Each structure stands twice: as C-alpha cells, then as structure tokens.
Amino acid sequence: MKKRKQKNSIGKWLLGAAVIILISVFVLNGILKDKKLLNQQSESVEMTIPYLGIRYQMLSQKTALLNNVPQGAYIVEVISGSPADKGGVKENDIITKIDGEKLTEKDGGLAKVVSQKKVGSEVELEIYRNGEKEKIKVELVEE
C-alpha cells in the first residue's frame, strides 16, 4: 500500500504541475496580448505640447511683496514669432493669471497651467505691466 500512495502522490504532483503550467501559459498569453495591444495604442497616440514661447521666472509671494508687484510669472524673454510675441507679451511683464487661474509657485506655476491646456486653444493672460493690469488673448500652438 505504501507504494500505491507514492504513485498517487506522484500523480497528484504531476497533475498539479500540469495545471500550474497551463495557468502560466494562459496568463503569459494574456500578458503578451495586452502588451501587443498597448504597443499598438501607444504607436497611434500622438503627444502634443502647448507652447506659449516665453522664458520666465516665477515670483514667490515673498519676492512679490518685497518688490511691490503681484505674484506670477516674470517674463525674462519673449521668443520672436511665438504666440506670446504675436499676442503682445513683453519682457518684464508679469503674467498673474491664465484663464482666471492665479499663477503661484507653490501650485506648479505657469508651466503646469499651460501644460493642462490644449494645442490650438485660446487662453486669456492677465498681465501686470508698468503698474497696470491688462488682458491679452493668445492661441497656444504645438511646440
């Protein structure tokens, strides 16, 4: 009888191994199909990055208070021919809001707000220039 138990044990072990192998094959096959599908989807998706065309420095609340100016994106350079240039943004301007959303360093600043917009969308910039506020509309283009 002991030998018979060993045969059953071996049989159960082989059956268990076969089940594990089959499950592994099905799981691996599913993973490969999912990976192939993901690769096909990633090939067909295009990433577009909205572009404003400026170099800037975010002004912290402390810096803004010390200089008696509003907090926002201080424009260091406007790229010639860029949407910002065409819209009338100038060096030394401070962009305080985009579409009514305040620009703060702690909330990610200008780059974060612009990156959440779509290429081709028109945005309204609130600009602080020479002690006065004005609004400028700019169409974002693809970088």
C-alpha positions in Angstrom: 0.0 0.0 0.0 2.8 2.4 0.6 3.9 2.1 -3.0 0.4 2.9 -4.1 0.3 6.1 -2.1 3.6 7.1 -3.6 2.2 6.6 -7.1 -0.9 8.7 -6.2 1.4 11.3 -4.7 3.4 11.5 -7.9 0.3 11.5 -10.0 -1.2 14.4 -7.9 2.1 16.2 -8.2 2.2 15.8 -12.0 -1.4 16.9 -12.3 -0.7 19.9 -10.1 2.4 20.8 -12.2 0.4 20.4 -15.4 -2.3 22.7 -14.0 0.3 25.3 -13.0 1.9 25.1 -16.4 -1.5 25.6 -18.2 -2.4 28.5 -16.0 1.1 30.1 -16.6 0.6 29.6 -20.4 -2.8 31.3 -20.3 -1.6 34.2 -18.1 1.6 34.7 -20.2 -0.5 34.6 -23.4 -2.9 37.2 -21.9 0.1 39.4 -20.9 1.6 39.2 -24.3 -1.7 40.1 -26.0 -2.2 43.0 -23.6 1.4 44.2 -24.3 0.8 43.9 -28.0 -2.4 46.0 -27.6 -0.6 48.6 -25.5 2.1 48.9 -28.1 -0.4 49.3 -30.9 -2.2 52.0 -28.9 1.0 53.9 -28.0 2.0 53.9 -31.6 -1.2 55.5 -32.6 -1.3 58.2 -29.9 0.4 61.5 -30.6 1.5 63.7 -27.7 1.2 67.4 -28.4 2.6 70.0 -26.0 1.1 73.5 -25.9 3.7 76.3 -26.5 3.5 79.9 -25.3 7.0 81.0 -26.3 8.5 82.7 -23.3 11.3 82.3 -20.7 10.2 83.3 -17.3 10.9 83.2 -13.6 8.2 82.6 -11.0 7.9 85.3 -8.4 7.3 83.9 -4.9 4.9 85.7 -2.6 7.8 87.0 -0.6 9.7 88.3 -3.7 6.5 89.9 -5.0 5.9 91.7 -1.7 9.4 92.9 -1.4 9.2 94.4 -4.9 5.7 95.7 -4.6 4.5 93.7 -7.6 1.9 90.9 -7.9 2.9 87.2 -7.7 3.2 85.4 -11.0 5.5 84.6 -13.9 8.0 87.4 -14.6 8.9 87.4 -18.3 12.6 87.3 -18.9 12.4 86.7 -22.7 9.7 86.6 -25.4 10.6 84.3 -28.3 10.3 86.1 -31.6 7.3 84.9 -33.6 5.9 82.9 -30.7 2.2 83.0 -29.7 3.2 85.3 -26.7 5.1 87.6 -29.1 2.1 87.7 -31.5 -0.3 88.4 -28.6 1.7 91.3 -27.3 3.5 89.9 -24.2 6.7 91.9 -23.5 9.8 91.4 -21.4 9.4 92.5 -17.8 5.6 91.7 -17.9 4.3 89.6 -15.1 1.6 87.1 -16.1 -0.6 86.9 -13.0 -3.4 84.7 -14.3 -4.3 82.3 -17.2 -8.0 82.0 -17.9 -8.7 83.4 -14.5 -6.4 80.9 -12.7 -3.8 82.6 -10.4 -0.2 81.6 -11.1 1.7 80.7 -7.9 5.0 79.0 -7.5 3.6 76.5 -5.0 0.8 75.3 -7.4 3.3 74.5 -10.2 3.4 77.9 -11.8 3.0 78.8 -15.5 4.3 75.5 -16.9 1.7 73.4 -15.1 -1.2 75.6 -16.2 -0.1 75.8 -19.8 0.6 72.0 -20.0 -3.0 71.3 -19.0 -4.3 73.3 -22.0 -4.8 72.0 -25.5 -2.8 72.9 -28.6 -4.9 75.4 -30.6 -6.9 76.7 -27.6 -7.0 80.4 -27.0 -6.1 81.5 -23.4 -6.6 84.8 -21.7 -3.5 86.1 -19.9 -3.8 88.7 -17.2 -0.6 90.8 -17.4 0.8 93.3 -15.0 2.8 95.9 -16.9 4.1 99.2 -15.6 1.8 99.2 -12.6 -1.4 98.4 -14.6 -3.3 95.2 -15.4 -4.4 94.2 -18.8 -5.7 91.1 -20.6 -4.2 89.5 -23.7 -5.6 86.6 -25.7 -3.1 84.1 -27.1 -3.5 81.0 -29.1 -1.3 78.1 -27.9 0.5 76.2 -30.7 2.3 72.9 -30.8 5.9 73.0 -29.5 
